[in-house]
Amino acid sequence: MSDQQANLEWRDGAVPVSTRFDDPYFSLENGLAETRHVFLQGNDLPARFVPGFHIGELGFGTGLNLLTTWAAWDTAGMTTPLQFTSFEAFPMTAPDMARALEVFPELAGYAERLVAAWAEDTSLSTLEGVTARVVTGDARQTLAGEKFIVDAWFLDGFSPAKNPELWGADLMTQVGAHTKAGGTAATYTAAGFVRRNLTDAGFEVTRVPGFGRKRHMTIARKLA
Ligand SMILES: C[S@@+](CC[C@H](N)C(=O)[O-])C[C@H]1O[C@@H](n2cnc3c(N)ncnc32)[C@H](O)[C@@H]1O
């Protein structure tokens, strides 16, 4: 097992599952609908889109969240590029990314552009049409050194039980420090320690209905 690359197996031949974390990258049932429910609706998007809107993400994975948001941005008629900054410790290969995304035909045009740019440079410096950047490395080390401040966060580590390092108190404090007053965060989990860490990081935290069989998820709003 390599130290820095994603290590995958494929469930039903289609859904990538991390063997390092023993968890799927997205819902086994409907990854696209889950992303729309948890991360778009959870951050009140596309209603809040304005020029210059900036999204931060913990866990870039397959890029599905980026593509889903980019498509929603275009559908909303936005004419300036979306800004999207994501963090990833174990980048997957371009062929694996292409395979993971091919089950979402409505995103095919976006996926083709993402995979081509990813194959050249995983920081996405060559991707056009969206101002996206992926910071490689452990987010616990990399986020603190970043200067940007976002309107919304997608908190998308693997499940808190299996990937606790992406949900810890210090990292959530950094998430809070990189969020505008009134900005938001959303995640599919309602784990108590995650909600407490977000509260301690200056967010007002609310439990709302989750996607599919998940009873609850979490949305949060940064207090002034
Ligand atoms: C559930 S997946 C993300 C799915 C992704 N948002 C998508 O659209 O496909 C979780 C991601 O977090 C990454 N990850 C886990 N621990 C990390 C860490 N300490 N720092 C940065 N990324 C991490 C994993 O490698 C994995 O890609």
The ligand as an SDF file (V2000), in Angstrom:
LIG
                    3D

 27 29  0  0  0  0  0  0  0  0999 V2000
  -15.6030   10.6990    1.4640 C   0  0  0  0  0  0  0  0  0  0  0  0
  -14.1190   11.0170    0.5870 S   0  0  0  0  0  0  0  0  0  0  0  0
  -14.4270   12.5460   -0.2510 C   0  0  0  0  0  0  0  0  0  0  0  0
  -15.3790   12.4500   -1.4180 C   0  0  0  0  0  0  0  0  0  0  0  0
  -15.2910   13.6340   -2.3130 C   0  0  0  0  0  0  0  0  0  0  0  0
  -15.6900   14.8810   -1.7150 N   0  0  0  0  0  0  0  0  0  0  0  0
  -15.9540   13.4150   -3.6480 C   0  0  0  0  0  0  0  0  0  0  0  0
  -16.6690   14.3300   -4.1360 O   0  0  0  0  0  0  0  0  0  0  0  0
  -15.6900   12.3770   -4.2370 O   0  0  0  0  0  0  0  0  0  0  0  0
  -12.9990   11.5580    1.8520 C   0  0  0  0  0  0  0  0  0  0  0  0
  -11.6730   12.0840    1.3430 C   0  0  0  0  0  0  0  0  0  0  0  0
  -10.9100   12.6280    2.4180 O   0  0  0  0  0  0  0  0  0  0  0  0
   -9.5420   12.3410    2.1740 C   0  0  0  0  0  0  0  0  0  0  0  0
   -8.8090   12.4510    3.4480 N   0  0  0  0  0  0  0  0  0  0  0  0
   -8.8270   11.6020    4.5020 C   0  0  0  0  0  0  0  0  0  0  0  0
   -8.0440   12.0520    5.5080 N   0  0  0  0  0  0  0  0  0  0  0  0
   -7.5160   13.2340    5.0830 C   0  0  0  0  0  0  0  0  0  0  0  0
   -6.6400   14.1990    5.6750 C   0  0  0  0  0  0  0  0  0  0  0  0
   -6.1520   14.0370    6.9280 N   0  0  0  0  0  0  0  0  0  0  0  0
   -6.3370   15.3130    4.9590 N   0  0  0  0  0  0  0  0  0  0  0  0
   -6.8530   15.5070    3.7030 C   0  0  0  0  0  0  0  0  0  0  0  0
   -7.6780   14.6220    3.0950 N   0  0  0  0  0  0  0  0  0  0  0  0
   -8.0150   13.4970    3.7690 C   0  0  0  0  0  0  0  0  0  0  0  0
   -9.5980   10.9410    1.6340 C   0  0  0  0  0  0  0  0  0  0  0  0
   -8.4090   10.5630    0.9540 O   0  0  0  0  0  0  0  0  0  0  0  0
  -10.8180   11.0070    0.7050 C   0  0  0  0  0  0  0  0  0  0  0  0
  -10.4610   11.3770   -0.5940 O   0  0  0  0  0  0  0  0  0  0  0  0
  1  2  1  0
  2  3  1  0
  2 10  1  0
  3  4  1  0
  4  5  1  0
  5  6  1  0
  5  7  1  0
  7  8  2  0
  7  9  1  0
 10 11  1  0
 11 12  1  0
 11 26  1  0
 12 13  1  0
 13 14  1  0
 13 24  1  0
 14 15  1  0
 14 23  1  0
 15 16  2  0
 16 17  1  0
 17 18  1  0
 17 23  2  0
 18 19  1  0
 18 20  2  0
 20 21  1  0
 21 22  2  0
 22 23  1  0
 24 25  1  0
 24 26  1  0
 26 27  1  0
M  CHG  2   2   1   9  -1
M  END
$$$$
